[in-house]
Amino acid sequence: MLDHDSGRTRGTTLDGATMRSLAKARDHRASGRFDRAESSLRRVLGAEPDHPEAHYELGQIAARTAPEKAVTHFVTALRGAPERPGYWLALATALLAVDRQPDARAILERYKAQTFGSETRPLNTAFLTSTFAAAQARYDRGEYRPAEALLDLVLLLDDTHAHATYLAGAIAARTNRPELAYDLISIALYREPENPLFFSGLSSVLTNRGDHDGAISALEKALELDPDLAIAHANLAGVYQRRFRYGEALRHAERAITLEPGNAGAHSNRGSALLALGRLGEAVEAFDRALSLDPSKLFVASNRLFAKLYAADIPHAEYAADALAYGRRYADPLLRRRPFANDRDPDRRLRVGFVSGDFCNHALVRFFEPYLRAIDRDGITALAYMTHASEDAVSERLKPLFDSWINLAGLDDDEAADRIEADAIDILVDLSGHSAGNRLLVLARKPAPVQGTWIGHPGTTGLTAIDYRLTDPITDPPGLAEPLHAERLWRLPRVTATYAGVDDLPPVRARAPFEDAGSITFGCFNRLTKVCDDALRTWAAILSSVPDARLFMVVGDIGTPEVREAVETRLTAAGMPLDRVIFQPRVNSGYHELYHRVDIALDPYPYNGGTTSYDTLSMGVPFVTLRGGHAAARTGVSVLTAMGLPDLIADSEEDYVAIARDLACDKERLRTIRQGLRERLHASPLMDHAALAADVDAAFRGMWRAWLSEGQA
């Protein structure tokens, strides 16, 4: 609580006894003898019930344990001595302590209108310091709106307060107001242009806007000002990953850890860089370290689960056990148990909500948009719950396809769940799983009677609050997958999802590459994360069995010496002849033209290609896959089965080598398969959007009726 210097107040005549009692009270309070201080003050009030300073002193004592009583005392003190600036600020502080922020603002506005002398400077500084600290604490707890209200008071008294302006910008960034965030942080930088922390914060805003180059420039400026700013190194590691600059990402993450060993974000970004480089065991260890430092970073736990999905040496049962443990630890305690008021009519139009942070320029849209365009509008009302603050041109394209669009980025999980429940959603569908930007803990609260997960994640979420996972019999064979799921599996009769072709797709190469090169080129366009050492050894065996063949690999950041060295070391250990490997960096344009250089693609395992497999087929390139035992390892099987190409599915690594070798050696067969492959994809169930929409709509209706028949509350 703010204090002030004692002194004579207007209209008050102090006799010797009163002055001595007040002096003793101040001394007792300063020494922590609060009972004796209060006794002295009560004697003063016995003689003069409205004595301002006595009430002020009692307010200071009450503020420790009973702030509401402190408010009463400070009001009386201020009425008796409005010329004392400390009384105004003490009352404002007490009002904030009892969450009466509008009243505190009214007092501060009146205080600011007063004419005081220079004595207000230290008082203002003390108030600004304590109020800003309270705002920072609330921000750190994720209480953004209350923090913003406190910052508003700081800026009311000092509109040049750079740190309050910056923190207000950070809050705007976290509450879906990106332009305001940019403006506020820019103003903060104008006031403190040499503050490296402000540049680091600006980078986060720019990253969310998709301006990765701008974010990198801001972080480079931050490090120019302070080369040892750990958070800037950690953030730079994150942005570099988005630019496929994995070597530099790893270097900056490790520099951040050296500077600040307890920086959980740095350990997390290090894990993500290692994951991108295919160093899965080290990635899991890095994620474990990040979680030990900050268990609240649930996205790290999700990244750790993905690392286990990618790893060939980790049984899928271990991934499932970890996912179920995630659910028990983080999600199950949040379950709300209460009756739903939804209309029980089994045949009425259903309100279906879709939750995702990827309703933007993201691969998910290529699978979800076809369904959305073919949805039965008479049977389903579709509502979008976007979880990412930044929206783009794709978001604008999607919005008219929904009956409602709500951005949840500015709401915490409880608020988001409340909003969804208020919308009377019948079926809530997660489209992210453990992917980036997920809001699984919103679904953990069970804001809808029926909940499902679809498309975004090839495995269990681990959440018992999610009732179903939509899949198909090929991806998740009956009896095989059930023990590995918290959800019940709802198998669609044909395929799990359909694919939307890319606009302005270049034509398929008229002649296979081998016709001009004179030899077969195998290819892998998938992230190195998905390519395990076992797959590399299998591919090395393929090159050995087709002596003049080459392998074309797209590898992000392969131009960085340390990345190339690490990749070549892995390939050499797998027996791969490096002189027959063609490395291609990832590209931001001209991606599909790269397929013109490949005759046969090789599907990685145990985590198969997803969008890449569809891109491959659409460019007239067949691929070979290995049949695995769980969904992530059976995507290739599902795709090739739907295409009517079962001969390209291997049941063992030896079979994988034989299929690839035989196809490479039988040029006429290869020509035949490649010819019309794009048209074959278009005619397959993989692009029969109307059939898929009918299947999904029927699934939702079935789920709804099952809930009704089970007599749920």
Secondary structure, 3 states (H helix, E strand, C coil): CCCCCCCCCCCCCCCHHHHHHHHHHHHHHHCCCHHHHHHHHHHHHHHCCCCHHHHHHHHHHHCCCCHHHHHHHHHHHHHHCCCCHHHHHHHHHHHHHCCCHHHHHHHHHHHHHCCCCCCHHHHHHHHHHHHHHHHHHHHHCCCHHHHHHHHHHHHHHCCCCHHHHHHHHHHHHHCCCHHHHHHHHHHHHHHCCCCHHHHHHHHHHHHHCCCHHHHHHHHHHHHHHCCCCHHHHHHHHHHHHHCCCHHHHHHHHHHHHHHCCCCHHHHHHHHHHHHHCCCHHHHHHHHHHHHHHCCCCHHHHHHHHHHHHHCCCCCHHHHHHHHHHHHHHHHHHHCCCCCCCCCCCCCCCEEEEEEECCCCCCCCHHHHHHHHHHCCCCCEEEEEEECCCCCCHHHHHHHHHCCEEEECCCCCHHHHHHHHHHCCCCEEEECCCCCCCCCHHHHHCCCCCEEEECCCCCCCCCCCCCCEEEECCCCCCCCCCHHHCCCEEEECCCCCCCCCCCCCCCCCCCCCHHHHHCCCEEEECCCHHHECHHHHHHHHHHHHHCCCCEEEEECCCCCCHHHHHHHHHHHHHCCCCHHHEEEECCCCCCCHHHHHHCCEEECCCECCCCHHHHHHHHCCCCEEEECCCCHHHCHHHHHHHHCCCHHHEECCHHHHHHHHHHHHHCHHHHHHHHCCHHHHHHHCHHHCHHHHHHHHHHHHHHHHHHHHHCCCC
